[in-house]
Amino acid sequence: MERVAVMFSGGKDSCLALRKTLAQGKKVLFLLSLLPENEDSWMFHKPDINLLKRQAEELGIQLIIEKTRGEKEKGREDLEKLIENVKAKVDGIVAGGIKSNYQAKRIKLICEKFNLKFTAPLWNYSSEEIWNELLKEKFQVILTKISCEGIGKEWIGKIIKKEEFKKLQTLSKRYKFQMDFEGGEAETAVLFMPKFKKNIKIDFDIKSEGEYRHFIKIKRVH
C-alpha cells in the first residue's frame, strides 16, 4: 500500500484531494500544513489553527504544522522543511492544486529532491467538476475569506449548498471571478466531509478591510 502525506489547508481542494486519495486505497499517514503569518501568502492560504487541528482530529490523521512568513521564495524553504519531516516515512506527497503551476512546480521539485512521488488528483479539473464532487459527497464548505468584487461579506461562514452554488455561479459570470478561487478571489474551509466522525460547528465574527476584503475570525470551534 502506498503511504502518502497530504498537503492540507482544510479548504475545499485539499479536503477533496484527501478524499480521492483515500478512495484510491492509499494510506494517508500525515496531513502537512504551512501556516502563513500574513493573510496573503504567495503559495498557501491561511487557515485558523484551531479549526485545522479539529479537522485533523475528526479525520484521525496526524497533523504536522510549520509556520511560514508567506514570502515569495521563503515559502519554498519552509515547505521543504515541512516535507523533510516525513520524507523517510512516506512514498509520496499529495497536493490539492487545480492549475497553479507556481505551487505545483515547487512541491514537485522538493519531491524530486527527496525521491518522493508527487500527485495532484484534482489537476486540470474545472471549477464545475470540483463543486459537483463536493456537493455530491455532501461536503460542508464555507467561505472564510473574500477578496474580490461580487461576493458580499454575507457569504462569510455560509455553507455552500446547491442553491448557494448556483447563486455564486451567476455572480461569477457577472463579476468575472473564478469559481475555483485559485486566483485568490476567496478561501474556504470544510466543516464536514466523508471520514469526519461528526460535523464541526464554529462561532465567528467578520473582519472587513474595505468593500471587497472580508475575513472570518473564529471565536470557537465545537
PyMOL commands that set and color helices and strands:
alter all, ss='L'
color gray80, all
select helices_A, chain A and resi 12-23+49-59+74-84+101-113+127-136+153-155+162-175
alter helices_A, ss='H'
color red, helices_A
select strands_A, chain A and resi 3-7+27-36+62-68+92-94+117-119+140-147+186-192+202-208+213-221
alter strands_A, ss='S'
color yellow, strands_A
deselect
rebuild
show_as cartoon
